[in-house]
Amino acid sequence: GEQVKNVVMINCGGNVDILDILQPDENVVFYVIDSHRPLYLDNIFNDGQVKLVVDSETETFQLPEFDDIYGSEDESEDDGDEGIDEEEEDEGSDGEGGEPSQKQPKRESRYRRRRRKRNWKQKREEIKHKYYYYASKGTSSALLVFDL
């Protein structure tokens, strides 16, 4: 049968995670015309499946930086290194007396990465809270469609 490729959502979908809720195929594109604010950040930063229709002349968005919310490649690499350090540390524990001095830098490095990640997560939650705190309305969906 014929499959849906485009979905137009009027006055809904802007402030929820559409892709998580609907779990569409990768080739389905959503065009969202919604006056509810704030817009869901995943919808704003989505690079393909969600297209937000907004009046860029009258609306200004104070968006957080992408890396402040989603992180950068450096944080994801740290996650992968963390498990390796723990395995190496466990393997080295059966060794001779000279090895604890080698383990100490790994523990400090792992501690720093965890602390940095914890601080980043806390900052991210604060930024998201500030962004999502106030519910409001943007340009009317009817006016946006009329202007199209």
N, C-alpha and C positions, 0 to 999 in steps of 0.2 A: 504494500500500500504506500500511499504518499505520506511523507513525514513532514512534521511542522519544522520550518526553518527559522521563522521570525515570529516573535510574540510582542504585541504592544500592550503595555500595562498602563492604564489611565487611573491616576490618583491612588495607586497602591504599588508596593514593591520597592519604593525608594529608601525606606528606612529599615529594611530587613535583608538578611542574606539570601537573596533569590536562589543562587546556585546551590546553597546548602539545603534549603527547604524543598526546592523542586527537583533537584538532581537531574538536570536535563542532559541530553547528549551534547558532545562538544561542539557540534555544528549549529546548535540553536542559539540565536541572538535575541536578547531581550531589549526592547526600546521602552524605557521607563519615563513616563510623564507624571510626576508626582509633586504635589505642593507641600507635602509633609517634610518637615526639617527636624533634626539634622538628617542628612542622607547617610546611609550606612557606608562606612569607609571602604569596605571590600567592594562595594558597587562602584565607588568613585575611582579606586585604583585598579579596577579590573581592566585588563588590556584588550579584551576582545568580545566576551559574551554579553556584557551589560553596557548598554549605551544610554546614558542619562540625557534627557532632553530638558535643558534649563535655559532661562533667559539670562545670558551672560552679560547683557547690558545693565540690567537692574539688580542682579544678585551678585553679592560678593561672598565668597566662602573663605573662612579662616581655617584652612586645613592644616593639620599637623604634617610634618615632614614624613615622607614615605619610610625612611630608615628608622625614624623614631617609633613607628608603629610595627613595621614588619621586620626590622633588623636588617643587617647586611650580611654578606657572605662570611665575614670574619666571625660572627656569632655562631653561624651554623658549623663552621669548621671547628670551633672550640668544642661544640657538643660531641663531634666525632672523636676528637683527641682525648676527651675526658675518659671514655671507656677504655681506650688503649692504655692510658697511664695507669689505670687501676689494675689492668691485667698484668702489665709489666711489673708493677709494684708487687703483686701477689706472687709472680714467678720468682722474683728476686729475693723474697723473704726467706727462702731456704738456703741462701748463699752464705758466704763467710762474713766475718765481722767488719770488713772494709766497706761493705755495700750501703749501710745506713746513711753515710754521707752523700752517696749518689741519689738515694731516695728522697732526701730532704728537699732538694730543688724541685723535684717533680711534685711533691706535696704542696710546696709553696705556690708553684705555678698553677696547679689544679685549684687551690684555694682562691687565688687571684681571679681565675677564669670564672669560678662559681660566684664569687662576690660581684664581679663585673656584670655577669648575666643577671643576678638577682637585682642589682641596682637598675639595670636596663629594664627589667620587667616591671619594677616598681614605677619607674619614670613613665613607661608606656601606659600603665594603668591610670596614672594621674592625668596624662595627656588625653586619653580616651574619655575619662570622666569629665574633664573640662569641655571636650568637644560635644559629648552626648547629653550634657546636663540640661540644657534648655530645649524643650520642644517648641517648634514654631511653624509658621507657614511661609512658603515661598510664593512665587508668582502663581496665580490660579492656573490649573491644568487646562481649563477651558480657554483661557487667553493664549496660552502657549500653542494649543492646537489651532486656534483661530489665526494666529500669526504665521503658522506653517502654511 
